[in-house]
């Protein structure tokens, strides 16, 4: 019974805090990836540089810092044209979708994850992200409706109180 109650309160907390299954990345990992990219720039193969940049992009869009997320989005968008394989394109589109999700642009995130799913329709990570995005959009709509309803209630209450005072 205690487990059910705990799960209930956890789900309520997730509803209001936006709990999701997308991992976060801390500053140490971002810094490590930045060093890796800097080292790769010093004479490494293009393939190794590309792998290091992808790891850095992953770390940036999973960061808790908004400026890191924006930097990751910019890096990924700049590299989209140079994607040779469908696998690379899928990975970049997915990371862009994560970045836009983290920055709060849910419609853009959903567009990108849909493009990702055109390339790989059964990819579980992308399907999970799409479900998370849709839940977030639904939750934001419910909260918006609640706020609008409360505002109308306050307005009607104010009018009723003014009329009652007048009589």
C-alpha positions in Angstrom: 0.0 0.0 0.0 2.8 2.4 0.9 4.4 1.7 -2.5 1.2 2.7 -4.3 0.9 5.9 -2.3 4.5 6.8 -3.0 4.1 6.1 -6.7 0.9 8.2 -6.7 2.8 11.2 -5.2 5.7 10.7 -7.5 3.4 10.8 -10.5 1.9 14.1 -9.2 5.4 15.5 -8.7 6.4 14.5 -12.2 3.3 16.1 -13.6 4.2 19.5 -12.1 8.0 19.3 -12.5 8.0 17.8 -16.0 9.8 14.6 -15.0 10.9 12.7 -18.1 13.3 9.8 -18.9 15.8 11.9 -20.9 19.2 11.9 -19.2 20.9 15.0 -18.0 24.6 15.7 -18.4 26.8 17.6 -15.9 29.4 20.3 -16.6 32.3 17.9 -16.1 31.2 15.7 -19.0 30.7 18.8 -21.2 34.2 20.0 -20.3 35.7 16.6 -21.0 34.0 16.4 -24.4 35.3 20.0 -25.2 38.9 18.8 -24.3 38.4 15.8 -26.5 37.3 18.0 -29.5 40.3 20.3 -28.9 42.7 17.4 -28.9 41.1 15.9 -32.0 41.6 19.2 -33.8 45.3 18.7 -33.5 45.9 16.4 -36.4 43.4 13.6 -35.9 41.4 12.0 -38.7 38.2 13.7 -39.9 36.2 10.6 -38.6 37.6 11.0 -35.1 36.9 14.8 -35.1 33.4 14.0 -36.2 32.9 11.5 -33.4 34.2 13.9 -30.8 31.9 16.6 -32.1 28.9 14.3 -31.9 29.8 13.4 -28.3 30.1 17.1 -27.4 26.8 17.8 -29.2 25.2 15.0 -27.1 26.6 16.4 -23.9 25.5 19.9 -24.7 21.9 19.2 -25.6 21.6 17.0 -22.4 23.1 19.7 -20.2 21.1 21.6 -17.5 22.5 24.9 -18.7 20.4 26.7 -21.3 23.4 28.2 -23.0 25.0 24.8 -23.4 21.7 23.5 -25.0 21.6 26.4 -27.4 25.3 25.8 -28.3 24.5 22.1 -29.0 21.5 23.0 -31.2 23.7 25.4 -33.2 26.5 22.8 -33.6 24.0 20.2 -34.8 22.1 22.5 -37.2 25.5 23.6 -38.7 26.5 19.9 -39.2 23.2 18.7 -40.6 24.1 19.4 -44.2 27.3 17.3 -44.0 25.5 14.1 -42.9 26.4 11.4 -45.4 24.5 8.4 -44.0 20.9 8.0 -42.9 22.2 6.8 -39.5 24.2 10.1 -39.0 21.1 12.1 -40.0 18.9 10.1 -37.7 21.3 10.7 -34.7 21.6 14.5 -35.4 17.8 14.9 -35.8 17.2 13.0 -32.6 19.8 15.2 -30.7 18.3 18.3 -32.2 14.8 17.1 -31.0 16.2 16.6 -27.5 17.8 20.1 -27.6 14.6 21.8 -28.7 12.6 19.8 -26.1 15.1 20.9 -23.3 14.8 24.5 -24.5 11.0 24.3 -24.4 10.2 24.4 -28.1 8.0 21.4 -28.1 6.4 21.8 -31.6 9.9 22.1 -33.2 11.1 19.1 -31.2 8.1 17.1 -32.4 8.8 18.0 -36.0 12.4 16.8 -35.7 11.5 13.6 -34.0 8.9 12.9 -36.7 11.7 13.4 -39.3 13.8 11.0 -37.3 11.1 8.4 -37.3 10.7 8.7 -41.1 14.3 7.4 -41.3 13.9 4.8 -38.5 10.2 4.1 -37.7 10.9 1.6 -35.0 13.7 3.4 -33.1 12.7 3.1 -29.5 14.6 6.2 -28.3 12.8 8.4 -30.8 9.4 6.8 -30.0 10.0 7.4 -26.3 11.0 11.1 -27.0 7.9 11.6 -29.1 5.7 10.2 -26.4 7.4 12.5 -23.8 6.9 15.5 -26.1 3.2 14.8 -26.6 2.7 14.3 -22.9 4.4 17.6 -22.2 2.3 19.4 -24.8 -0.9 17.8 -23.3 0.2 18.7 -19.7 0.9 22.3 -20.7 -2.6 22.5 -22.3 -4.2 21.2 -19.2 -2.4 23.7 -17.0 -3.3 26.5 -19.4 -7.0 25.5 -19.3 -6.8 25.4 -15.5 -5.3 28.9 -15.3 -7.9 30.3 -17.8 -10.7 28.7 -15.7 -9.3 30.1 -12.5 -9.0 33.6 -14.1 -12.7 33.4 -15.3 -13.7 32.2 -11.8 -12.0 35.2 -10.2 -13.5 37.6 -12.7 -17.1 36.2 -12.2 -16.5 36.2 -8.4 -15.4 39.8 -8.6 -18.5 40.8 -10.6 -20.8 38.9 -8.3 -19.2 40.6 -5.3 -19.6 44.0 -6.9 -23.2 43.4 -7.7 -23.9 42.1 -4.2 -22.4 45.3 -2.7 -24.4 47.5 -5.0 -27.7 46.0 -3.7 
